[in-house]
Amino acid sequence: MKAREAAVIALVAAAAAGCGGGSSADDSRRWASAVDDVCRETHESLAARGDAQDLRDLHRIAELARDDVRSAIERIRDVPISEQTRARVYTFLGELDRIEPQLSEMTRTTAGGRLKQIGTMGLRLADAAQRFQRRAEAAGLRDCADTRQFDAVLDAFTAPVYATQVARFERWLGDGLARLGSFRPPSAPGFAPHVHRVATLLEDAERRVDDLYAFRPNRAVEAERDLTLALDAYENDLNAFADALRGGRRYLTPVGVKQFNRAVAKRRRAVNRALPALRTAIGVEPLGARAPIDAEKETA
């Protein structure tokens, strides 16, 4: 009797376990699969919208992204979860509560349309994305822990800001060189001071490029370095010639003139190659000049 009773008890226990929905591990897998589906669908929806073309478009994309993420948070919260699984992933679920204030800040900032504020906000969002990824990975999630989210946030906000800053830098450099004009004949009295002025402009250009690093995507580091090196080499060559001429008290020989022309042509080519290479490395277009939302309200 005791053996039969033990067998009956075991069968009843097994049936009860089956009616209860399976083991804790099964419940965790079901929950993780459903939550990963939400993250994957949300990522695809965000990526499908492409890059912003101007500040107005950036704000529109930000508003749509806000709505997508809010919907994803609600869907994740609605996924059935056992108390055992909830206890294990509570840090991930708690991270969802920290997202909402950042969504509101995102749309307020893009409405303002100020480049540096948008870039700084993008860096904060990228940090938040990394924190979310770590929480998701600890919770056993895959799609929610996709590290490409970090780059996606940077591509959406900081990379366009950097691209816009680089475009403005190119215009500034082109305008500055145009104002200085072509190099004067080496025998002209103002040749050496003019060479020094161009070198000073190039030195200022190096500093300006260095100041743009805050919003630079990692993939553009090498290209930016190449541009800085090209500007530095051009500046150094010009200063070397200007110093040798001692402010105009000396003149270039015919051989010196050829050396100067070759050096200038070489350094110009290097700068002219580095600028488009940097644009390519950034990978996104600069934001156009279309008015931001707040500015339009003020002039309405």
Secondary structure, DSSP 8 states (H G I E B T S, - for coil): -HHHHHHHHHHHHHHHHHHTTS-HHHHHHHHHHHHHHHHHHHHHHHHTT---SBHHHHHHHHHHHHHHHHHHHHHHHHS---HHHHHHSHHHHHHHHHHHHHHHHHHHHHHHT-HHHHHHHHHHHHHHHHHHHHHHHHTT-SGGG-THHHHHHHHHTHHHHHHHHHHHHHHHHHHHHHHH-S---TTSTTHHHHHHHHHHHHHHHHHHHHTTGGG--GGGHHHHHHHHHHHHHHHHHHHHHHHHTGGGTS---HHHHHHHHHHHHHHHHHHHHHHHHHHHHH-S---B----HHHHHHH-
